[in-house]
Amino acid sequence: MGGNGSRGGSSSRNRPGESDQEARSNVVGAIEVVAERLGNTVAVCRKCYVHPAVLEAYLAGRTARGEKGVLRLLAR
């Protein structure tokens, strides 16, 4: 993946205008919300309910739409 330069700490791996720190913060925030809804700790939620490929893909700027997209993502 060729970089198109960085803007204000933004990485070409993430969505345009989103820095690595913002992407990581989004992941932490999402896991906190899910953990609260499930009545678990963040650590349990991250370990047991979130596939690492999903986090890696998001941090790399790839997202999946719908069930088929998620299945393709997990098959990598």
Secondary structure, 3 states (H helix, E strand, C coil): CCCCCCCCCECCCCCCCCEHHHHHHHHHHHHHHHHHHHCCCHHHHHHHHCCHHHHHHHHCCCCCCHHHHHHHHHHC
